[in-house]
Amino acid sequence: MDINVNVKSNVQIKAFYLFYVIVGTQIGVGIMGAPRFIFTEARQDSWVSILIAFVFMSIVVLVMITILKQYENADIFGIQTDVFGKWIGTILGTLYVLYLASSLLSILLTYSQVVKIFLYHTFPNFTLGAMLLFLTIYAVFGGIRVVVGVTFIFFFLTFWLILLFYDPITRMEWTNLLPMFQATVPELLKGARATTYTLAGFEILFLIYPFIQNKEKIKLPALLGLAFTTFILMVTTVISIGYFSHKGLEHVDWSVLILFKSVSLTFFERLDYIVIVEWVMVILPNIVVLMWAITYGVKRLYKVPQRISVYVFSVIFLVIVSFMEYEHHISIITDYVSQVSFWIIFVYPLILFPLVIIKKKWRKNKGSAAK
């Protein structure tokens, strides 16, 4: 496998679109219930935990960019091969692909569960999964530009959902946010770690980097994408804490969806039905980007054409989604993805960084000695 990726100019994208790619991969099913998990750890200081998570994410992204800039046009698969060798690099790359596949599967299962709870209890998982995967196949077949276009278009098609928070805000009890700064440092860090599943997705930078045309401008859109996602998570968490009582929020699984449920219009009572259906446009960028990343990784590692791997993985996902219906099984998968995400996304780049620098210096010294 080549370390650097040869990308034709007609499939490259501007760094500007990295903002939409990161937002599109971060905001998904996780944010529906994230306030409860963060609040359980950090209580009314949850907003501080979210800020800590943002700072750490920003550091990790800057480290990722530094790693990528050590190469001409490499991705995570090429970097791992260069640092660890062909065989270990292939094994690590395969594990990375399996992690991405687990993330996509958890999104499909979680959304299927939400539809059954809030809309149709008997709605078959097969039908919903087939619909989402058909749209995903269609988008991935269009190539990286279509995949990025999906994140761009759906960002504006779903942005209006934020406006619906006006009603829960008017019903908030602001004293629920007091007293502030009561959580200990370990509690704040645990709260920050509880955001992992929701904020996962920016690792796509490790894969999409070779396709970016003006690489010198990637820092700003990447950090703005993280800031926007953090802002949305903070707003939903603060509103949830203010809207529900402290004891109430601990027992609300889908707090954000219930906030939408409280909104009523004179011409439409159950607006939450529209929101849940609209949420397809929120999770579809997640699924499309992840499917592209999975099939791209398989192509890089094993030379399997993306068209073939798209069909294979779609069938696998559809079969699993169709037969996995019990809530505790879905919770196990989600918890597993959350735990693995922390190590792969937040810890692994910090381990990889010094190894890449050492490898670069060793190669430089070796070249100087040869002269």
Phi, psi and omega in degrees: 000133178290141179292312180264149183260130177270109184247127178290150184296333183283355177244008178279156180233159177283149179299335179307322184284351179297329176303312183288327178295315181293315178298318182294332179268342181270313182277118182200228182284335184299324185290342180300322183238008184300319183306323181296314183292322178290318181295325179302327182269316189246000179054223185289353175266022181301326181297329177291319178299322179294321177295320177298318178298321179296316179299315181293320176300316181298318178298315181296319179296318178296323176294317178300316179297319178298319178299312182296326182286351176284351181238163182290311182197057187258162172242183183298326182291318178292321181296316180295323177295321180292320185279317188255351184097170187298308188288311179293323177299320178293320178296314179296322177296320178296318177297324178296318178295318179296324176297315179298321179295320178295323178296314179297317180298319180296326178294313179300315182293318182294317180293323176300321179294318179297317179300319180291324182286316189260338185243282186235113184294334183254012182293123184291136178298328181299316182295313180294316179298319180296320180296312181294319182288329176296315177296323179295314179301315181299319182288316183295325178298337180284348179097179185298326181292322177292320178300313178294323178298325178297315179295325181290310184292315184289339174300315181281334178286340182248354184299331184295342180299331180298327183295337182287351179284358182299323183289311176300327180297320180291340181257005181293149171254101189295339179291345177294342180273000181248154354281148180274164175056042177261339182286143177283167179300314177300322179294320178295320179292322176295322176295321178295320179292332179293346178275357189305309184297321182289319186269358177296148179137332182288353175294349177299340177302326180294340183254326186272348184308315181299340183269357181276130186283304182260078187296338181290350184248021186277340185298311185298307179297327179294314181290325177294323177297316177297319181295319181295314179298318178298319179299314180297317180295321180293317180298312181295324180290315180297317179296319180296318179295319180287328184281315180265155172287166180301316178290327181293316183295330180295340184245012179257113184286320185238066188300320183294320179293325178291329174299317177294328181295332181285344181281132177223140177246159182295333182255359181205120183276302186269076181290339181296333176298316179295320182296317181294321176292319178297334182295345173302321180288341177280318184272340182299318174301322175306306186294316182297312181295318180294319179296319176299316181296319180297309183289328175295318178296318178296322178295318180292321186278320189235007177062026178272126180304142183298327180299320180290312183293330176299313179296315183298310181292325178298317178296316179299313180298317182296320179295314181296315181298323183293328186258347181259103186240344184281136187298322183290331176292319179295321179296323179297316180295316180297317178297320179298314180298320180297315181293316180293323180302319182301315183285321182285320187272314188265331185259314186303315179301327179288332175282321183291327185304306180295329179294320178294317180296317178297318179298319181294316180294321179298317179293322180294316179294323178295320179293324179292322179293326180292332180284000000 
